[in-house]
Amino acid sequence: MPASIKKDVSLEKGDETLIRLLSRFQMESTTENLLLHLPNVMEEKREIVIDLVKKIEMGTETEIELAVIDLRLLTKHDVESRQFIAEANGIQLLIPLLDSPKGIIQENAITTLLNLSISDGNRALIMETSGAWDAIFKLLGAGVTDEAKENAAATIFSLLIVEEYRERVGQKPGTLSELLQILKDVHTHRGKKDVIKVIYHLALHEPNKARLVMVGAIPVLFSFILQRRLVEDALSVLALLGSCPEGVTAMTRLGELTTIVEVLRGGSTRAKENATSVLLALCETGRDSAVEKVSRHNHAIVATLCSLLITGSDRGKRKAKSLMRFLVANDSSSSSIDSSSSFLDNEY
């Protein structure tokens, strides 16, 4: 593009990509005319997309690589292009590329699918495409590059926005166990964080909480806390799992409660708040039995809860206040609780 045009006209990156592609396909419109008519180039966009999709289907490896790079760029910024790719069966043709031995093809294919998944209709198309979920899930643990794995995780987050898909994935045989194995095997900090986020999204669906507990999610998550790795993320999942009876049973054993209490006393502010959320979930779900077990640690946690009531985030204050009420109700004769209960009469 001429420097004068770059200087005088502000373009979205998607439009710049479109102009470059139109030029590459030897369309006769001048750049200046194209700039004036960008809102009216729908048909040109459609033809470009169809040409790129055909290259993915029948092109050489080099043509496929270039085509999928262009699709990634188009879908990043251009809503219409996302629609045209889906209409041209582009989603079905992108899925096999996730198994490519070339990292650049994997990365651009999964990122294109991520961009496409922004649309509700495309989410449905991806989930209904044969082999799509398995290919994306496989990439999460076995991508050639870290970027491919990370964007596979992001694509899964996008798909799991839909409640129905959380159920479908959760009940798919072996998926949750495999997810935990991926969490153990992945080597990078970002990779582990992404997998924990996937588990979190799945745990938002009520039936998946018990399923995750049954396949051993809680010991795996506690291992991260004990290693002081991704403590805040692990606790956020445990807070969800603590709201099902199976999670209460697994986490109210002495060792697990002690670990949570240690984080509450000595972790970061966010970790303390998340630990408070875990204990509150256990008390709300397990009621008297769980409250009694948590109350055994009053001497260790009351001071921290009082501190959170003053200095915590709004969410942290709410959680601390609710947990304190459980502890006060369970043991109002305790001096440690009684001396702190006045905090509960104030608004924070």
C-alpha positions as a Python dict, from the first residue, in 0.01 Angstrom:
ca = {
    (1, 'M'): (0, 0, 0),
    (2, 'P'): (141, 342, -86),
    (3, 'A'): (284, 532, 210),
    (4, 'S'): (54, 828, 140),
    (5, 'I'): (-252, 609, 181),
    (6, 'K'): (-119, 456, 501),
    (7, 'K'): (-69, 804, 636),
    (8, 'D'): (-407, 944, 538),
    (9, 'V'): (-642, 651, 595),
    (10, 'S'): (-700, 461, 918),
    (11, 'L'): (-763, 94, 843),
    (12, 'E'): (-856, -206, 1051),
    (13, 'K'): (-599, -483, 1019),
    (14, 'G'): (-863, -707, 866),
    (15, 'D'): (-918, -449, 591),
    (16, 'E'): (-544, -430, 528),
    (17, 'T'): (-541, -807, 497),
    (18, 'L'): (-835, -794, 260),
    (19, 'I'): (-663, -535, 39),
    (20, 'R'): (-347, -744, 27),
    (21, 'L'): (-542, -1054, -67),
    (22, 'L'): (-745, -875, -332),
    (23, 'S'): (-420, -757, -483),
    (24, 'R'): (-276, -1106, -472),
    (25, 'F'): (-576, -1243, -656),
    (26, 'Q'): (-521, -975, -925),
    (27, 'M'): (-853, -800, -886),
    (28, 'E'): (-876, -486, -1098),
    (29, 'S'): (-994, -243, -832),
    (30, 'T'): (-732, 17, -743),
    (31, 'T'): (-636, 45, -378),
    (32, 'E'): (-785, 393, -363),
    (33, 'N'): (-1121, 278, -501),
    (34, 'L'): (-1119, -23, -272),
    (35, 'L'): (-1066, 199, 29),
    (36, 'L'): (-1370, 403, -70),
    (37, 'H'): (-1588, 95, -113),
    (38, 'L'): (-1477, -138, 169),
    (39, 'P'): (-1830, -169, 311),
    (40, 'N'): (-1949, -295, -28),
    (41, 'V'): (-1694, -565, -106),
    (42, 'M'): (-1895, -857, 30),
    (43, 'E'): (-1883, -1052, -293),
    (44, 'E'): (-1509, -1000, -325),
    (45, 'K'): (-1465, -1127, 30),
    (46, 'R'): (-1676, -1433, -47),
    (47, 'E'): (-1471, -1513, -358),
    (48, 'I'): (-1146, -1477, -166),
    (49, 'V'): (-1268, -1709, 108),
    (50, 'I'): (-1390, -1970, -142),
    (51, 'D'): (-1053, -1960, -320),
    (52, 'L'): (-865, -2002, 9),
    (53, 'V'): (-1087, -2289, 121),
    (54, 'K'): (-1033, -2463, -214),
    (55, 'K'): (-658, -2431, -165),
    (56, 'I'): (-690, -2599, 175),
    (57, 'E'): (-885, -2882, 14),
    (58, 'M'): (-679, -2937, -301),
    (59, 'G'): (-362, -2728, -281),
    (60, 'T'): (-1, -2822, -230),
    (61, 'E'): (142, -2815, 120),
    (62, 'T'): (282, -2468, 58),
    (63, 'E'): (-52, -2344, -77),
    (64, 'I'): (-231, -2493, 222),
    (65, 'E'): (11, -2324, 461),
    (66, 'L'): (-33, -1983, 298),
    (67, 'A'): (-411, -2024, 273),
    (68, 'V'): (-459, -2110, 638),
    (69, 'I'): (-241, -1816, 742),
    (70, 'D'): (-465, -1586, 537),
    (71, 'L'): (-780, -1739, 685),
    (72, 'R'): (-643, -1677, 1032),
    (73, 'L'): (-581, -1311, 950),
    (74, 'L'): (-921, -1263, 789),
    (75, 'T'): (-1115, -1428, 1071),
    (76, 'K'): (-934, -1227, 1335),
    (77, 'H'): (-1095, -902, 1229),
    (78, 'D'): (-1364, -967, 970),
    (79, 'V'): (-1707, -1092, 1078),
    (80, 'E'): (-1833, -1159, 726),
    (81, 'S'): (-1532, -1374, 645),
    (82, 'R'): (-1612, -1598, 941),
    (83, 'Q'): (-1957, -1655, 799),
    (84, 'F'): (-1827, -1719, 447),
    (85, 'I'): (-1573, -1976, 569),
    (86, 'A'): (-1845, -2170, 748),
    (87, 'E'): (-2069, -2157, 441),
    (88, 'A'): (-1784, -2288, 224),
    (89, 'N'): (-1738, -2593, 452),
    (90, 'G'): (-1414, -2443, 576),
    (91, 'I'): (-1461, -2575, 928),
    (92, 'Q'): (-1473, -2936, 807),
    (93, 'L'): (-1156, -2880, 604),
    (94, 'L'): (-966, -2710, 887),
    (95, 'I'): (-1012, -2999, 1131),
    (96, 'P'): (-770, -3242, 959),
    (97, 'L'): (-503, -2970, 961),
    (98, 'L'): (-493, -2993, 1341),
    (99, 'D'): (-312, -3323, 1291),
    (100, 'S'): (-48, -3172, 1063),
    (101, 'P'): (314, -3238, 1163),
    (102, 'K'): (395, -2875, 1079),
    (103, 'G'): (358, -2642, 1374),
    (104, 'I'): (276, -2338, 1160),
    (105, 'I'): (-19, -2519, 1000),
    (106, 'Q'): (-145, -2644, 1336),
    (107, 'E'): (-117, -2298, 1491),
    (108, 'N'): (-300, -2118, 1213),
    (109, 'A'): (-568, -2384, 1176),
    (110, 'I'): (-658, -2390, 1545),
    (111, 'T'): (-643, -2010, 1568),
    (112, 'T'): (-876, -1980, 1270),
    (113, 'L'): (-1117, -2217, 1445),
    (114, 'L'): (-1083, -2008, 1761),
    (115, 'N'): (-1175, -1695, 1568),
    (116, 'L'): (-1465, -1874, 1402),
    (117, 'S'): (-1595, -1996, 1739),
    (118, 'I'): (-1671, -1639, 1842),
    (119, 'S'): (-1997, -1683, 1649),
    (120, 'D'): (-2269, -1888, 1819),
    (121, 'G'): (-2360, -2052, 1490),
    (122, 'N'): (-2001, -2151, 1426),
    (123, 'R'): (-1969, -2300, 1774),
    (124, 'A'): (-2252, -2532, 1685),
    (125, 'L'): (-2094, -2619, 1350),
    (126, 'I'): (-1762, -2700, 1514),
    (127, 'M'): (-1921, -2922, 1778),
    (128, 'E'): (-2135, -3099, 1518),
    (129, 'T'): (-1843, -3162, 1280),
    (130, 'S'): (-1731, -3523, 1300),
    (131, 'G'): (-1400, -3555, 1481),
    (132, 'A'): (-1371, -3185, 1562),
    (133, 'W'): (-1384, -3205, 1939),
    (134, 'D'): (-1145, -3500, 1953),
    (135, 'A'): (-896, -3322, 1727),
    (136, 'I'): (-907, -2999, 1929),
    (137, 'F'): (-881, -3189, 2256),
    (138, 'K'): (-587, -3393, 2126),
    (139, 'L'): (-410, -3072, 2026),
    (140, 'L'): (-441, -2944, 2383),
    (141, 'G'): (-199, -3212, 2499),
    (142, 'A'): (-4, -3300, 2186),
    (143, 'G'): (31, -2982, 1982),
    (144, 'V'): (361, -2937, 1801),
    (145, 'T'): (407, -2588, 1950),
    (146, 'D'): (305, -2419, 2271),
    (147, 'E'): (98, -2167, 2074),
    (148, 'A'): (-102, -2449, 1915),
    (149, 'K'): (-174, -2594, 2260),
    (150, 'E'): (-264, -2258, 2407),
    (151, 'N'): (-504, -2174, 2125),
    (152, 'A'): (-658, -2520, 2151),
    (153, 'A'): (-732, -2437, 2515),
    (154, 'A'): (-876, -2099, 2417),
    (155, 'T'): (-1097, -2268, 2156),
    (156, 'I'): (-1223, -2510, 2418),
    (157, 'F'): (-1303, -2217, 2652),
    (158, 'S'): (-1502, -2058, 2371),
    (159, 'L'): (-1695, -2376, 2296),
    (160, 'L'): (-1770, -2443, 2662),
    (161, 'I'): (-1954, -2113, 2692),
    (162, 'V'): (-2251, -2322, 2581),
    (163, 'E'): (-2392, -2518, 2876),
    (164, 'E'): (-2503, -2806, 2655),
    (165, 'Y'): (-2146, -2865, 2543),
    (166, 'R'): (-2018, -2881, 2901),
    (167, 'E'): (-2256, -3170, 2958),
    (168, 'R'): (-2165, -3339, 2632),
    (169, 'V'): (-1794, -3320, 2703),
    (170, 'G'): (-1831, -3416, 3068),
    (171, 'Q'): (-2015, -3738, 2995),
    (172, 'K'): (-1790, -3838, 2705),
    (173, 'P'): (-1610, -4154, 2823),
    (174, 'G'): (-1250, -4096, 2923),
    (175, 'T'): (-1242, -3723, 2855),
    (176, 'L'): (-1212, -3602, 3214),
    (177, 'S'): (-951, -3864, 3304),
    (178, 'E'): (-751, -3774, 2996),
    (179, 'L'): (-777, -3407, 3083),
    (180, 'L'): (-623, -3474, 3425),
    (181, 'Q'): (-346, -3673, 3261),
    (182, 'I'): (-274, -3384, 3025),
    (183, 'L'): (-255, -3156, 3330),
    (184, 'K'): (6, -3384, 3484),
    (185, 'D'): (207, -3425, 3163),
    (186, 'V'): (218, -3072, 3021),
    (187, 'H'): (546, -2904, 3106),
    (188, 'T'): (491, -2530, 3072),
    (189, 'H'): (338, -2302, 3333),
    (190, 'R'): (104, -2152, 3072),
    (191, 'G'): (4, -2498, 2951),
    (192, 'K'): (-89, -2617, 3299),
    (193, 'K'): (-277, -2294, 3367),
    (194, 'D'): (-478, -2339, 3047),
    (195, 'V'): (-572, -2698, 3132),
    (196, 'I'): (-686, -2594, 3479),
    (197, 'K'): (-902, -2329, 3313),
    (198, 'V'): (-1060, -2598, 3095),
    (199, 'I'): (-1135, -2801, 3408),
    (200, 'Y'): (-1283, -2489, 3569),
    (201, 'H'): (-1514, -2430, 3272),
    (202, 'L'): (-1631, -2791, 3285),
    (203, 'A'): (-1686, -2770, 3662),
    (204, 'L'): (-1927, -2481, 3612),
    (205, 'H'): (-2174, -2747, 3496),
    (206, 'E'): (-2324, -2908, 3807),
    (207, 'P'): (-2313, -3277, 3702),
    (208, 'N'): (-1947, -3243, 3603),
    (209, 'K'): (-1844, -3161, 3960),
    (210, 'A'): (-1909, -3515, 4086),
    (211, 'R'): (-1762, -3660, 3767),
    (212, 'L'): (-1439, -3468, 3821),
    (213, 'V'): (-1419, -3578, 4182),
    (214, 'M'): (-1475, -3941, 4084),
    (215, 'V'): (-1188, -3940, 3832),
    (216, 'G'): (-944, -3797, 4087),
    (217, 'A'): (-938, -3424, 4021),
    (218, 'I'): (-908, -3324, 4386),
    (219, 'P'): (-577, -3501, 4466),
    (220, 'V'): (-429, -3364, 4143),
    (221, 'L'): (-533, -3008, 4230),
    (222, 'F'): (-405, -3040, 4586),
    (223, 'S'): (-70, -3156, 4452),
    (224, 'F'): (-36, -2816, 4283),
    (225, 'I'): (-112, -2638, 4608),
    (226, 'L'): (143, -2845, 4797),
    (227, 'Q'): (402, -2765, 4530),
    (228, 'R'): (303, -2396, 4547),
    (229, 'R'): (226, -2392, 4177),
    (230, 'L'): (-86, -2228, 4033),
    (231, 'V'): (-232, -2221, 4383),
    (232, 'E'): (-495, -1956, 4306),
    (233, 'D'): (-615, -2140, 3994),
    (234, 'A'): (-633, -2477, 4169),
    (235, 'L'): (-832, -2327, 4456),
    (236, 'S'): (-1082, -2169, 4217),
    (237, 'V'): (-1165, -2517, 4084),
    (238, 'L'): (-1173, -2669, 4432),
    (239, 'A'): (-1427, -2405, 4536),
    (240, 'L'): (-1658, -2535, 4263),
    (241, 'L'): (-1596, -2899, 4350),
    (242, 'G'): (-1660, -2821, 4715),
    (243, 'S'): (-2020, -2743, 4630),
    (244, 'C'): (-2106, -3108, 4558),
    (245, 'P'): (-2137, -3380, 4826),
    (246, 'E'): (-1859, -3589, 4673),
    (247, 'G'): (-1625, -3291, 4688),
    (248, 'V'): (-1713, -3226, 5053),
    (249, 'T'): (-1631, -3585, 5145),
    (250, 'A'): (-1298, -3570, 4964),
    (251, 'M'): (-1191, -3233, 5106),
    (252, 'T'): (-1297, -3255, 5469),
    (253, 'R'): (-1030, -3506, 5553),
    (254, 'L'): (-772, -3368, 5794),
    (255, 'G'): (-487, -3332, 5544),
    (256, 'E'): (-688, -3147, 5283),
    (257, 'L'): (-839, -2900, 5529),
    (258, 'T'): (-500, -2834, 5682),
    (259, 'T'): (-359, -2752, 5340),
    (260, 'I'): (-639, -2506, 5266),
    (261, 'V'): (-598, -2342, 5607),
    (262, 'E'): (-224, -2301, 5548),
    (263, 'V'): (-298, -2116, 5224),
    (264, 'L'): (-556, -1902, 5403),
    (265, 'R'): (-295, -1800, 5657),
    (266, 'G'): (6, -1749, 5431),
    (267, 'G'): (-98, -1722, 5067),
    (268, 'S'): (-138, -1423, 4840),
    (269, 'T'): (-446, -1205, 4886),
    (270, 'R'): (-623, -1377, 4597),
    (271, 'A'): (-520, -1720, 4725),
    (272, 'K'): (-657, -1634, 5070),
    (273, 'E'): (-987, -1527, 4916),
    (274, 'N'): (-1006, -1842, 4704),
    (275, 'A'): (-923, -2059, 5007),
    (276, 'T'): (-1205, -1883, 5192),
    (277, 'S'): (-1436, -1969, 4900),
    (278, 'V'): (-1338, -2335, 4928),
    (279, 'L'): (-1410, -2348, 5301),
    (280, 'L'): (-1738, -2163, 5254),
    (281, 'A'): (-1848, -2405, 4980),
    (282, 'L'): (-1771, -2699, 5208),
    (283, 'C'): (-1974, -2545, 5491),
    (284, 'E'): (-2268, -2454, 5268),
    (285, 'T'): (-2282, -2799, 5111),
    (286, 'G'): (-2173, -3024, 5397),
    (287, 'R'): (-2361, -2824, 5660),
    (288, 'D'): (-2315, -2931, 6025),
    (289, 'S'): (-2064, -3208, 5964),
    (290, 'A'): (-1841, -2995, 5742),
    (291, 'V'): (-1879, -2684, 5959),
    (292, 'E'): (-1770, -2882, 6264),
    (293, 'K'): (-1455, -3001, 6086),
    (294, 'V'): (-1371, -2654, 5957),
    (295, 'S'): (-1433, -2508, 6303),
    (296, 'R'): (-1151, -2719, 6444),
    (297, 'H'): (-920, -2474, 6266),
    (298, 'N'): (-1080, -2160, 6411),
    (299, 'H'): (-764, -2066, 6597),
    (300, 'A'): (-574, -2060, 6268),
    (301, 'I'): (-820, -1886, 6039),
    (302, 'V'): (-1025, -1633, 6233),
    (303, 'A'): (-758, -1362, 6228),
    (304, 'T'): (-719, -1394, 5851),
    (305, 'L'): (-1096, -1378, 5800),
    (306, 'C'): (-1112, -1061, 6009),
    (307, 'S'): (-835, -913, 5796),
    (308, 'L'): (-1021, -1000, 5476),
    (309, 'L'): (-1333, -834, 5616),
    (310, 'I'): (-1136, -510, 5619),
    (311, 'T'): (-883, -531, 5336),
    (312, 'G'): (-1023, -791, 5095),
    (313, 'S'): (-1197, -732, 4765),
    (314, 'D'): (-1575, -697, 4769),
    (315, 'R'): (-1599, -1063, 4681),
    (316, 'G'): (-1345, -1157, 4948),
    (317, 'K'): (-1530, -959, 5212),
    (318, 'R'): (-1859, -1130, 5127),
    (319, 'K'): (-1705, -1476, 5140),
    (320, 'A'): (-1521, -1408, 5465),
    (321, 'K'): (-1834, -1269, 5630),
    (322, 'S'): (-2044, -1568, 5523),
    (323, 'L'): (-1783, -1816, 5643),
    (324, 'M'): (-1747, -1634, 5974),
    (325, 'R'): (-2121, -1661, 6030),
    (326, 'F'): (-2102, -2039, 5993),
    (327, 'L'): (-1819, -2055, 6243),
    (328, 'V'): (-1993, -1825, 6491),
    (329, 'A'): (-2313, -2029, 6472),
    (330, 'N'): (-2121, -2350, 6528),
    (331, 'D'): (-1916, -2234, 6824),
    (332, 'S'): (-2035, -1909, 6975),
    (333, 'S'): (-1867, -2002, 7303),
    (334, 'S'): (-1522, -1996, 7146),
    (335, 'S'): (-1327, -1694, 7265),
    (336, 'S'): (-1149, -1661, 6932),
    (337, 'I'): (-1477, -1643, 6746),
    (338, 'D'): (-1663, -1441, 7008),
    (339, 'S'): (-1403, -1167, 7014),
    (340, 'S'): (-1427, -1135, 6637),
    (341, 'S'): (-1800, -1166, 6588),
    (342, 'S'): (-1852, -791, 6619),
    (343, 'F'): (-1707, -761, 6270),
    (344, 'L'): (-2020, -932, 6139),
    (345, 'D'): (-2244, -652, 6262),
    (346, 'N'): (-2073, -403, 6035),
    (347, 'E'): (-2115, -351, 5663),
    (348, 'Y'): (-1813, -400, 5442),
}
